[in-house]
Amino acid sequence: MVDTGPEAFAPGQEPPPMPRLALYAFVVCVLAVAAAVVSFVQGSWLGIVWVLLAGVASNMAWYYVRKAKAGRGTPVRG
């Protein structure tokens, strides 16, 4: 098994990419915002549901990014 702890990366190396679940949640958030804009432009109140979905997806993305940072041992501020 490969060690992926904080000491597995040299100080000069780039940090690992964003976790996959955070990336998926971010994509869902962007698509939900786009759907909300389209709904409101067409005069539909269904856009409210898309706004709520965007909020949930945004919180999920934020959670998974912070969880990944905490797992790597880097300080999490905010």
C-alpha positions as CSV (number, residue, x, y, z in Angstrom):
1,M,0.0,0.0,0.0
2,V,1.3,3.5,-0.9
3,D,1.7,6.0,1.9
4,T,-0.3,9.2,1.1
5,G,0.3,10.9,4.5
6,P,1.7,14.4,4.9
7,E,5.3,13.1,4.8
8,A,4.7,11.4,1.5
9,F,5.2,14.6,-0.4
10,A,8.4,16.5,-0.6
11,P,8.3,20.2,0.5
12,G,8.9,21.4,-3.1
13,Q,6.2,19.2,-4.7
14,E,2.8,20.4,-5.8
15,P,-0.1,19.4,-3.5
16,P,-2.3,16.6,-4.8
17,P,-5.3,17.6,-6.9
18,M,-8.8,18.3,-5.5
19,P,-10.6,15.2,-4.3
20,R,-12.9,13.6,-6.8
21,L,-16.1,14.0,-4.7
22,A,-15.4,17.7,-4.2
23,L,-14.9,18.1,-8.0
24,Y,-18.2,16.3,-8.8
25,A,-20.0,18.4,-6.2
26,F,-18.5,21.6,-7.7
27,V,-19.7,20.5,-11.2
28,V,-23.2,19.9,-9.9
29,C,-23.1,23.3,-8.2
30,V,-22.2,25.1,-11.5
31,L,-24.8,23.2,-13.5
32,A,-27.5,23.9,-10.9
33,V,-26.7,27.6,-11.0
34,A,-26.9,27.5,-14.8
35,A,-30.2,25.7,-14.6
36,A,-31.5,28.3,-12.1
37,V,-30.6,31.1,-14.4
38,V,-32.3,29.5,-17.4
39,S,-35.4,28.8,-15.3
40,F,-35.7,32.3,-14.0
41,V,-35.1,33.8,-17.5
42,Q,-38.0,31.6,-18.8
43,G,-40.2,32.9,-16.0
44,S,-40.4,29.6,-14.1
45,W,-40.3,29.5,-10.3
46,L,-38.7,26.1,-10.5
47,G,-35.4,28.0,-10.4
48,I,-35.8,28.1,-6.6
49,V,-35.2,24.4,-6.5
50,W,-32.1,24.7,-8.6
51,V,-30.8,27.4,-6.2
52,L,-31.3,25.2,-3.2
53,L,-29.6,22.3,-5.0
54,A,-26.6,24.6,-5.8
55,G,-26.4,25.5,-2.1
56,V,-26.3,21.9,-1.0
57,A,-23.7,21.0,-3.7
58,S,-21.6,24.0,-2.7
59,N,-21.6,22.9,0.9
60,M,-20.6,19.4,-0.1
61,A,-17.7,20.6,-2.2
62,W,-16.5,22.8,0.6
63,Y,-16.8,19.9,3.1
64,Y,-14.8,17.4,0.9
65,V,-12.1,19.9,0.2
66,R,-11.7,20.7,3.9
67,K,-11.8,17.0,4.8
68,A,-9.0,16.3,2.3
69,K,-6.9,19.1,3.7
70,A,-7.4,17.8,7.2
71,G,-6.4,14.3,6.1
72,R,-3.1,15.6,4.6
73,G,-2.2,17.4,7.8
74,T,-2.2,20.9,6.4
75,P,-3.8,23.5,8.7
76,V,-7.4,24.3,7.9
77,R,-8.5,27.9,8.5
78,G,-11.9,29.4,8.2
